[in-house]
Each structure stands twice: as C-alpha cells, then as structure tokens.
Amino acid sequence: MLHLLYALALLLLLCGACAILAERFTLSPALLPLPVLSGAVVVLYLCGVAGFLRVGAVAVLLALAAVWVVGLVQYRPAGVAAAWKRAASAPGFTLFLGGAAFIWLLFCVQQPMFTQWDEFTAWGLAPKMVVERGAFYVADPVNLKASFTYPATSLITFLFQPFGPWAEWACLAAIDTLALACLAAASALPRERWAGGVLVFAAGFLLPFFFSATPTGSYAAQYVNAMADLPLAMLFGGTLCLYFAVGRRKIAYWLVALPLAVLTLTKDICFAYGLITAFLIGLDLWLAADEPCRKAFPKALLRAGALAVIVLAAFSSWGRYTAAVTPTADTDPEARERMETLAREMGCTHLTITTPQQHDRIIAFTSQLPHVLAGAYVQSPRCPQYRGFSAGSYRDLSRVATVDETLWSRLFLLNSEALCEEIDGLIGRLQAYRDTNAAGDRPALEQILAEGRLRKEENP
C-alpha cells in the first residue's frame, strides 16, 4: 500500500509540475511528462555515478516541489488551478495521469510478478538490486559486462520506490508509466483530439502483450514489459513525436535531449537507435527548413551533431566492457597485441590477461558449476510443488537451469577436467552440510554457515 500511495503522490507532483511548466513555456501539457520523467532519470543517473543515488531521488522530489512553489508564487493558487484546468483539457495529459493512476491501482491489486527467465537473470534483477542497495547494479571489473546493468529501466523503477522495499509489481507499473509518458507525446500529433488520443493510448496499452516468446503475430497471456524492448520502442517513438510536436522552438532541443539520453541508457543497441533519432531530426531540420537547403545544412548538422554527442556521452558513460585474453608461451607477441587492440577498439576498457588453464578453471567455477547446480536442484521431485512456498530463493537458485542442452553439454565436455574438479569439491561441501544436519550438530552447522557468509561478504 505504501508503494501505491507514494506512486500516486509522485504522479500528482509530476503532473502538477508539467501543468505549471506548460503554462510557463506555452506548451501542450501532454508533451511534458516524457521530458520531465526523463530529466528525473538523468538526475538520478548523474547522482548514481557519483555514488549518491538516494540523494538524487531527494533532489528530484525537491526539484518537482520547487516548480510547484514557483508556480504558486508567480501565478498564485488561482493561476495554478487554472493551469491544471487547461492541462486537463489536453487529451494526452489527462490520459497519461488517468492511465498511470489506473495501472498503479490495478497492479497493486493484481500484484503481477516476473514470469520470463530473462526478467530473473537481468531485466528484473538489475532494478531489484538498485532499489535494495540504493546504488547501481555495477558489473564486477572481471566480468564481461557493461559497467552498469540497464540503468534506464533500473532508474525509472527506483524513482517510484526509492526508500521502501522492493516490489515486482511496482517495477512493472513504473516502466508502464514511462511508456504512457511516451504515448502522451504521441497523442499530440498532428493536433490534440480526444478520439486520436484514446486510440494512441489503447494501442500502447496493448503493445506489451506482443513482446513475448510466443509465435510471431500471436499474443501473450502475460503482460510482458519488464524487458527493455518496450522502453526501447516507446522512447524511440516518443522522442521523435516530441520533436515533431514541439517544432523548431529553441526549447525543443532540451526537451528532446533528455529522453534521447534515457533511450541510450536503456540497452546496448539503443546507441544505434539514439544516433538514428539524431539523424532523422537533422534530416528534418535540413530538408524541411524554411530557407534554402544549402543554407540550412550547416545549422541542421550542428544541431543533429549536438544530439549525437549526447547519445555518445550517455552510452560511453555506461557501455564499458571487459575482455579476457589467454596467451600461451608460444603465442606470437604480435598476435597477442592484435587481439588486445581489437578488444579495446570494440570498447573494452579492462583486459584480463590469464593462461588458458586458469581461464578454464575459473569459468568452470563462475559459469559452468552454477548451471550444473541449478539443473540438479530443479530435478528434485518437489520442484513442481514450489509455488506458494518460495519468497525468491527458488528463482535465484534455479534461474540458469533453462539452458540449451546441446550447447551446454558441449561446453561441459570441452572443460570436463576443471568442471569435474569443481563438482567433486561441491559434493564434499554438501556432504559436510548433510552430515552436520544428520548429526544435529548445531555448533558445527553454524560454523559452516558462518564460513559461507564470510566468504560471500569478502567476494560480493
């Protein structure tokens, strides 16, 4: 219930700020939820990079409250009330506020949860870690991952639950709220009409049903939105709609730049989508200008180039990768240098240099053994009865059991010696747990558990 109350209060705070800003800059209120939400995500991202993510959440709330205070001072309460009334007459604004409130209420009652295995391994795991830790889900320097895992979806989730416990349904509702903000911008094209706005929001509401592993053209029974496909599509389209709705006013640059940055922070491939967006905007500035194309080209190139710089800066701030290079004593130094150069040119900022044998031993532990353990775990005859009895441990341990058996059997056999060594060690440690339980030896069991806890704390 606290999640719902906080979310509804934040929606009112945000929409009030949009109504006041629309009055200040003579814009349609429907155009502002997307840049305001995106601005909040950018603030959270900058604070998160500095290590003060929850401070960033407070800063966002204070900024939205400051807009209210300035509005009340400048326009008086009667003027703010009039701004709200004019905002309510904009179809996209009203549909955004009403739709977002409806989704939060519906999800609070229905309590939808993650169902796709990708949600458990990445798309839902990253927001969960960000909410629980109040910090980015940072990839370890030795892992082959980006420096931050999916910051955009994690931060929009964090914005709506920055101080309380994690809730899966609130994560889904927060991402839907961002999608509705994109639809609000789309509903203002070519001009605001209730019929058009309702159709746009109806299409957007149904869109997540088509993001699933079901055959092409069919629909999914589960409302799937936690993975990045929906935010990617919505932000890409919403940013372009925002640009074309605002036109060539100077403020359009900043309104478009904010969601463009958030788009780039959504997924690796969004770097390309961000550049495509900047290119399309530049093309419009050039070919649709009121002045001759030759004269308009330098201005269009400059503005589109500035947007491209924003995309590049956003991506390079989180899209850092690492690579492992495994030379042997017989490796040609020139060949090794070429591999290291290739890795750096691909964007890898950290190289781990190790031997093939050490690589295989570590991979057996970090990758292959967890897959063996997950597969053995779910083969328990009690596995089909887990529903209603698990608060998350089942999913955390079993999430990598959904393997491609053809691929992974080959990987296991190619590294059989190192993997068997790890399995033997695991069997021995499990036997110690089994023996202390069977003997009722609580001090010995506490000692084993403490050793495991301390090892994990030393190696988070």
Secondary structure, 3 states (H helix, E strand, C coil): CHHHHHHHHHHHHHHHHHHHHHHHHCCCHHHCHHHHHHHHHHHHHHHHHCCCHHHHHHHHHHHHHHHHHHHHHHHHHHHHHHHHHHHHCCHHHHHHHHHHHHHHHHHHHHCCCCCCHHHHHHHCHHHHHHHHHCCCCECCCCCCCCCECCHHHHHHHHHHCCCCCCCHHHHHHHHHHHHHHHHHHHCCCCCCCHHHHHHHHHHHHHHHHHCCCCCCCCCCCCCCCCCCHHHHHHHHHHHHHHHHHHCCCCHHHHHHHHHHHHHHCCCCCHHHHHHHHHHHHHHHHHHCCCCCHHHHHHHHHHHHHHHHHHHHHHHHCCCCEEEEECCCCCCCHHHHHHHHHHHHHCCEEEEEECCHHHHHHHHHHHHHHHHHHHHHHHCCCCHHHCCCCCCCHHHHHHHHHCCCHHHHHHHHHHCHHHHHHHHHHHHHHHHHHHHHHHHCCHHHHHHHHHHHHHHHHHCC
